[in-house]
Amino acid sequence: MDKAEFDRFADAYYEQHRENVAVTGEGPEYFAEYKIRQLRQIVEREQIGVSRICDFGSGIGNSIPFFRTYFPDAALTSSDVSERSLTLGKQRYPGTGNCVLIEGGRIPCETASFDVAFSACVFHHIAHGEHVTWLSELHRITRPGGLIAIFEHNPLNPLTVHAVNTCPFDENAKLIFARNLAKRMGDAGWTSPRIQYNLFFPRALARLRPLEARLGWLPLGAQYVTFARKM
């Protein structure tokens, strides 16, 4: 999906996303919050001080309120190829951080300027042959000792595959196996990539969700996170 397509879908994205995930019994906010909550848990386990975060492919800003909650003292930079999406994000959450437009195959930020590079379900929209290029660019803008965390849909989960195949916004998407994304992270210079699977239970089985923290090894979750350090 190119810039023009992202711009075209931007205004309808929230409603399309809401309809697409309705079968789970949850709304977009649930899926946005769990990612930032888990990111908080990862940086605490890794003992990383976080004062600057880059949200790569931030879209219309669904993660912004949860960055405010879980990283209240960190400066947030939202970055995207879609100028319309960035505009909508600023309108929805005014006065929150900086916005940068990605153009020319480069993130317009200084080298080693972030503690954390974060991305939520973006890489399946990027041609697989370009993954290492963008992972290298995220490596460039992250400081030594910093962290990358990429959340993606799990192609091993049949409900996820169905949801992606029936979502207009994902028309040109190509899902990524976690092990392949982890390998590409290593190829881009990231150290010791790790994988954790997430989202095993819909709202109807919410009482079982406390078990999910112990199921991260099981490749059946609806999504996964790959994370690694820059050493």
C-alpha positions in Angstrom: 0.0 0.0 0.0 1.5 3.3 -1.0 1.1 6.9 0.4 -2.0 7.7 -1.8 -3.8 4.6 -0.6 -3.1 5.4 3.1 -4.3 8.9 2.5 -7.5 7.6 0.9 -8.3 5.2 3.8 -7.4 7.6 6.6 -10.8 9.2 7.2 -12.6 5.8 7.2 -9.9 3.9 9.0 -11.3 4.0 12.6 -14.7 2.8 11.6 -13.4 0.0 9.3 -11.1 -1.1 12.1 -13.9 -1.1 14.6 -16.1 -3.2 12.4 -13.3 -5.6 11.5 -12.5 -6.4 15.2 -16.1 -6.5 16.4 -16.2 -10.3 16.3 -13.7 -10.3 19.2 -16.1 -8.3 21.4 -13.6 -5.5 21.7 -13.0 -2.2 20.0 -9.9 -0.6 18.5 -8.9 0.9 21.9 -8.5 -2.5 23.5 -6.0 -3.6 20.8 -4.1 -0.3 20.9 -3.8 -0.3 24.7 -2.5 -3.8 25.1 0.4 -3.1 22.8 1.5 0.0 24.8 1.0 -1.8 28.1 3.1 -4.7 26.9 5.7 -2.3 25.6 5.9 -0.8 29.1 6.4 -4.3 30.5 9.2 -5.0 28.1 11.2 -1.8 28.7 10.9 -2.4 32.5 12.2 -6.0 32.1 15.0 -4.7 29.9 15.7 -1.8 32.3 15.6 0.8 29.6 15.2 4.5 30.4 12.7 5.9 28.1 12.4 9.7 27.3 12.0 9.6 23.5 9.8 7.2 21.5 9.2 7.0 17.8 5.9 5.5 16.6 6.7 4.3 13.1 3.6 4.1 11.0 1.5 5.9 13.6 -1.5 6.3 11.4 -4.4 8.3 12.8 -2.9 8.2 16.3 -4.8 5.3 18.0 -1.8 4.7 20.3 -1.4 8.3 21.4 -3.7 8.2 24.5 -2.0 5.0 25.8 1.5 6.4 25.3 0.2 9.3 27.5 -0.9 6.8 30.1 2.0 4.3 30.2 4.9 6.7 29.2 3.7 10.1 30.6 7.2 11.6 30.8 8.4 10.5 27.3 8.4 12.7 24.2 6.5 11.0 21.4 7.2 11.4 17.7 4.5 10.1 15.4 5.8 9.2 11.9 3.9 8.1 8.8 3.9 8.2 5.0 0.4 9.5 5.1 0.1 13.2 5.6 -3.7 12.9 6.0 -3.3 10.3 8.8 -0.9 12.6 10.7 -3.3 15.5 10.3 -6.1 13.4 11.7 -3.9 12.3 14.6 -3.1 15.9 15.5 -6.8 16.8 15.3 -7.8 13.9 17.6 -5.1 14.4 20.1 -3.9 18.0 19.9 -0.7 19.0 21.6 0.8 15.5 21.8 4.3 15.2 20.6 5.9 15.8 17.3 4.8 14.6 13.8 7.1 13.8 10.9 6.2 12.8 7.3 8.2 9.8 6.0 9.4 10.5 2.4 12.1 9.3 0.1 12.8 6.1 2.0 14.0 7.9 5.1 12.6 8.8 8.5 13.5 12.5 8.9 15.0 12.2 12.4 18.5 12.5 13.7 20.7 9.4 14.2 20.4 7.8 17.7 17.7 10.2 18.7 15.2 7.7 20.3 15.2 5.3 23.2 12.4 3.2 21.7 11.3 2.5 18.1 7.7 1.1 18.1 5.5 -0.1 15.3 2.0 -1.5 15.4 0.8 -3.7 12.6 2.6 -1.7 9.9 5.1 -4.1 8.4 2.5 -6.3 6.7 1.8 -3.2 4.5 5.5 -2.9 3.5 6.9 -5.1 0.7 8.8 -7.9 2.4 11.9 -7.2 0.3 12.0 -3.7 2.0 11.8 -4.9 5.6 15.5 -4.9 6.2 15.8 -1.5 4.7 13.2 0.0 7.1 14.5 -2.0 10.1 17.9 -0.6 9.4 16.5 2.9 9.3 14.8 2.3 12.6 18.2 1.0 13.9 19.8 4.3 12.7 17.4 6.5 14.7 17.6 4.5 17.9 20.3 5.1 20.4 22.8 2.4 21.5 21.1 0.4 24.2 17.7 1.3 22.9 14.9 -1.0 21.9 12.7 -1.9 18.9 9.3 -3.5 19.4 7.2 -4.5 16.4 3.7 -5.8 16.8 2.2 -7.8 13.9 -0.7 -10.1 13.0 0.0 -13.8 13.3 -0.5 -15.7 10.0 -0.7 -18.9 12.0 -4.0 -17.8 13.6 -6.9 -18.6 11.2 -9.2 -15.9 12.7 -6.5 -13.3 12.2 -6.0 -14.4 8.6 -9.8 -14.1 8.0 -9.9 -10.6 9.6 -7.1 -9.4 7.4 -8.6 -11.0 4.2 -11.9 -9.2 4.8 -10.6 -5.8 5.8 -10.5 -3.2 2.9 -7.6 -1.4 4.5 -5.6 -4.7 4.3 -6.4 -5.4 0.7 -2.7 -5.3 -0.3 -1.3 -6.7 3.0 1.0 -9.7 3.2 1.3 -11.2 6.6 4.7 -12.1 8.1 5.8 -15.1 10.1 7.3 -14.1 13.4 10.5 -16.0 12.9 11.0 -14.3 9.5 10.6 -10.8 11.0 13.0 -11.7 13.8 15.6 -12.8 11.3 15.2 -9.6 9.3 15.7 -7.7 12.6 19.0 -9.5 13.0 20.0 -8.8 9.4 19.4 -5.1 10.1 21.8 -5.0 13.0 19.4 -5.6 16.0 20.7 -7.9 18.7 19.1 -11.1 19.8 15.5 -10.6 18.6 12.8 -12.3 20.7 9.2 -13.2 20.0 6.2 -13.2 22.2 2.7 -14.2 21.0 -0.4 -12.3 22.3 -4.2 -12.2 22.2 -5.4 -15.8 22.8 -8.9 -15.1 24.2 -11.8 -13.0 22.9 -13.9 -11.0 25.3 -16.3 -13.9 25.9 -13.4 -15.7 27.5 -11.9 -12.6 29.2 -11.7 -14.5 32.5 -8.9 -16.5 31.0 -6.8 -13.5 29.8 -4.6 -13.6 33.0 -3.2 -16.8 31.5 -1.9 -15.0 28.4 1.3 -13.8 30.0 2.3 -17.5 30.3 1.4 -18.4 26.7 3.8 -16.1 24.9 5.8 -19.1 23.6 2.7 -20.6 21.9 2.5 -19.5 18.2 -1.4 -19.4 18.2 -2.1 -15.9 19.5 -3.8 -13.5 17.1 -0.8 -11.2 17.2 2.9 -11.3 18.2 5.6 -8.8 19.2 9.2 -9.1 18.1 11.6 -7.0 20.1 15.4 -6.5 20.2 18.1 -4.2 21.4 20.6 -2.0 19.7 24.0 -2.8 21.1 
